[in-house]
Amino acid sequence: MLPSSCHHPGQKGKGASHGKILCVDNDSSLLYLYQEELSEEGYEVILAKDGQEALSKFMEQKPEVVVMEIRIPVMDGIETLNVMLGKNRRTQVIFNTTDPQYKQNFMTWGALAYLIKSSDFTELKQRIREAIEKPLNQ
């Protein structure tokens, strides 16, 4: 069982944390992969398994970036995104989903990026780096 919040900044000699990332998905094995892959990059990784838990951790931890599946329990990713943007309009959300059908839905346009899940985390890591290096100036 995964802990609800795992903090591993600076693994593998990377130094201090490069920022906080909230990862939201109901697939615990994917959350574990996020934790492994992103903590290796030096990020502090916060995990949530549904929209309600995501909002709670979003308010408590104030992550720089949120990586989220659209189809999550309790409150879907689109609804969760809208509440997050209501709390902080500079929130940078990256949808990482298996479901391409929502890409044209204007309700997802508040997200920084819309990616289709892949076993290759290269594009996701690049989008996270860009979001942290160039935060929204609104």
C-alpha positions as a Markdown table, in Angstrom:
| # | Residue | x | y | z |
|---|---|---|---|---|
| 1 | Met | 0.0 | 0.0 | 0.0 |
| 2 | Leu | 1.3 | 3.4 | -0.9 |
| 3 | Pro | 1.6 | 6.1 | 1.6 |
| 4 | Ser | -0.7 | 9.1 | 0.9 |
| 5 | Ser | 2.2 | 11.5 | 0.7 |
| 6 | Cys | 5.8 | 10.6 | -0.2 |
| 7 | His | 8.5 | 13.1 | 0.0 |
| 8 | His | 11.9 | 12.2 | -1.4 |
| 9 | Pro | 13.6 | 15.4 | -2.5 |
| 10 | Gly | 17.2 | 15.2 | -3.6 |
| 11 | Gln | 17.4 | 11.5 | -4.3 |
| 12 | Lys | 20.4 | 10.2 | -6.2 |
| 13 | Gly | 22.5 | 13.3 | -5.3 |
| 14 | Lys | 20.3 | 15.8 | -7.0 |
| 15 | Gly | 20.4 | 18.2 | -4.1 |
| 16 | Ala | 17.5 | 20.2 | -2.8 |
| 17 | Ser | 13.9 | 19.8 | -4.0 |
| 18 | His | 13.2 | 21.4 | -7.3 |
| 19 | Gly | 9.5 | 21.9 | -6.5 |
| 20 | Lys | 6.4 | 20.2 | -5.3 |
| 21 | Ile | 4.3 | 18.1 | -7.7 |
| 22 | Leu | 0.9 | 16.7 | -6.8 |
| 23 | Cys | 0.1 | 13.5 | -8.8 |
| 24 | Val | -3.5 | 12.4 | -8.9 |
| 25 | Asp | -4.6 | 9.0 | -10.2 |
| 26 | Asn | -6.7 | 6.1 | -9.0 |
| 27 | Asp | -4.1 | 3.6 | -10.3 |
| 28 | Ser | -1.8 | 3.0 | -7.3 |
| 29 | Ser | 1.0 | 1.4 | -9.5 |
| 30 | Leu | 1.0 | 4.6 | -11.7 |
| 31 | Leu | 1.3 | 6.7 | -8.5 |
| 32 | Tyr | 4.2 | 4.6 | -7.5 |
| 33 | Leu | 5.9 | 5.2 | -10.9 |
| 34 | Tyr | 5.2 | 9.0 | -10.6 |
| 35 | Gln | 6.9 | 8.9 | -7.2 |
| 36 | Glu | 9.9 | 7.0 | -8.4 |
| 37 | Glu | 10.4 | 8.9 | -11.7 |
| 38 | Leu | 9.8 | 12.4 | -10.4 |
| 39 | Ser | 11.6 | 12.1 | -7.1 |
| 40 | Glu | 14.7 | 11.0 | -9.1 |
| 41 | Glu | 14.4 | 14.4 | -10.9 |
| 42 | Gly | 14.6 | 16.1 | -7.5 |
| 43 | Tyr | 10.9 | 16.9 | -7.0 |
| 44 | Glu | 8.9 | 16.6 | -3.8 |
| 45 | Val | 6.1 | 14.2 | -4.9 |
| 46 | Ile | 2.6 | 14.3 | -3.2 |
| 47 | Leu | 0.2 | 11.6 | -4.1 |
| 48 | Ala | -3.6 | 11.5 | -4.2 |
| 49 | Lys | -6.1 | 8.9 | -5.4 |
| 50 | Asp | -9.2 | 10.9 | -6.0 |
| 51 | Gly | -10.4 | 14.5 | -6.6 |
| 52 | Gln | -11.3 | 15.2 | -3.0 |
| 53 | Glu | -8.0 | 14.0 | -1.6 |
| 54 | Ala | -6.3 | 16.0 | -4.4 |
| 55 | Leu | -8.0 | 19.2 | -3.4 |
| 56 | Ser | -7.2 | 18.7 | 0.3 |
| 57 | Lys | -3.5 | 18.2 | -0.5 |
| 58 | Phe | -3.5 | 21.0 | -3.0 |
| 59 | Met | -4.7 | 23.4 | -0.3 |
| 60 | Glu | -2.3 | 22.1 | 2.4 |
| 61 | Gln | 0.9 | 21.6 | 0.3 |
| 62 | Lys | 0.5 | 24.3 | -2.4 |
| 63 | Pro | 2.3 | 22.3 | -5.2 |
| 64 | Glu | 3.8 | 24.2 | -8.2 |
| 65 | Val | 2.4 | 21.6 | -10.6 |
| 66 | Val | -0.5 | 19.1 | -10.6 |
| 67 | Val | -0.3 | 16.0 | -12.8 |
| 68 | Met | -3.8 | 14.5 | -13.0 |
| 69 | Glu | -5.9 | 11.9 | -14.7 |
| 70 | Ile | -9.3 | 13.0 | -15.9 |
| 71 | Arg | -11.2 | 9.9 | -14.8 |
| 72 | Ile | -10.7 | 9.8 | -11.1 |
| 73 | Pro | -13.2 | 8.9 | -8.3 |
| 74 | Val | -15.2 | 11.3 | -6.1 |
| 75 | Met | -14.7 | 14.3 | -8.3 |
| 76 | Asp | -13.4 | 14.0 | -11.8 |
| 77 | Gly | -10.3 | 15.7 | -13.1 |
| 78 | Ile | -12.2 | 18.5 | -14.9 |
| 79 | Glu | -14.2 | 19.4 | -11.8 |
| 80 | Thr | -11.1 | 19.2 | -9.7 |
| 81 | Leu | -9.2 | 21.5 | -12.1 |
| 82 | Asn | -12.0 | 24.1 | -12.0 |
| 83 | Val | -12.0 | 24.1 | -8.2 |
| 84 | Met | -8.2 | 24.4 | -8.1 |
| 85 | Leu | -8.3 | 27.3 | -10.6 |
| 86 | Gly | -11.0 | 28.9 | -8.5 |
| 87 | Lys | -8.6 | 28.8 | -5.5 |
| 88 | Asn | -5.5 | 29.9 | -7.4 |
| 89 | Arg | -5.9 | 30.9 | -11.0 |
| 90 | Arg | -2.1 | 30.4 | -11.6 |
| 91 | Thr | -2.4 | 26.7 | -10.9 |
| 92 | Gln | -0.5 | 24.7 | -13.5 |
| 93 | Val | -2.2 | 21.4 | -14.2 |
| 94 | Ile | -1.1 | 18.8 | -16.6 |
| 95 | Phe | -3.7 | 16.2 | -17.6 |
| 96 | Asn | -2.0 | 12.9 | -18.1 |
| 97 | Thr | -4.8 | 10.5 | -19.2 |
| 98 | Thr | -5.6 | 7.5 | -21.3 |
| 99 | Asp | -8.7 | 9.2 | -22.6 |
| 100 | Pro | -8.1 | 11.4 | -25.7 |
| 101 | Gln | -11.8 | 12.3 | -26.1 |
| 102 | Tyr | -11.6 | 15.2 | -23.6 |
| 103 | Lys | -8.8 | 17.0 | -25.4 |
| 104 | Gln | -11.3 | 19.1 | -27.4 |
| 105 | Asn | -13.5 | 19.7 | -24.4 |
| 106 | Phe | -13.2 | 23.4 | -23.6 |
| 107 | Met | -13.4 | 22.5 | -19.9 |
| 108 | Thr | -9.9 | 21.1 | -20.1 |
| 109 | Trp | -8.4 | 24.2 | -21.7 |
| 110 | Gly | -7.5 | 25.6 | -18.3 |
| 111 | Ala | -4.8 | 23.0 | -18.1 |
| 112 | Leu | -1.3 | 23.7 | -19.1 |
| 113 | Ala | -1.0 | 20.5 | -21.1 |
| 114 | Tyr | -3.1 | 17.5 | -22.1 |
| 115 | Leu | -0.9 | 14.4 | -22.5 |
| 116 | Ile | -1.8 | 10.8 | -23.4 |
| 117 | Lys | -0.3 | 8.4 | -20.8 |
| 118 | Ser | 2.8 | 6.6 | -21.9 |
| 119 | Ser | 5.4 | 4.4 | -20.3 |
| 120 | Asp | 7.9 | 7.0 | -21.5 |
| 121 | Phe | 7.9 | 9.9 | -19.0 |
| 122 | Thr | 10.1 | 12.2 | -21.2 |
| 123 | Glu | 7.4 | 14.5 | -22.4 |
| 124 | Leu | 5.7 | 14.7 | -19.0 |
| 125 | Lys | 9.0 | 15.5 | -17.3 |
| 126 | Gln | 9.7 | 18.2 | -19.9 |
| 127 | Arg | 6.3 | 19.8 | -19.4 |
| 128 | Ile | 6.8 | 19.8 | -15.6 |
| 129 | Arg | 10.3 | 21.4 | -16.0 |
| 130 | Glu | 8.8 | 24.1 | -18.3 |
| 131 | Ala | 6.0 | 24.8 | -15.8 |
| 132 | Ile | 8.3 | 25.2 | -12.8 |
| 133 | Glu | 10.9 | 27.2 | -14.7 |
| 134 | Lys | 8.4 | 29.5 | -16.3 |
| 135 | Pro | 5.4 | 29.9 | -13.9 |
| 136 | Leu | 2.3 | 31.7 | -15.1 |
| 137 | Asn | 2.6 | 35.4 | -14.6 |
| 138 | Gln | -1.1 | 36.2 | -14.1 |
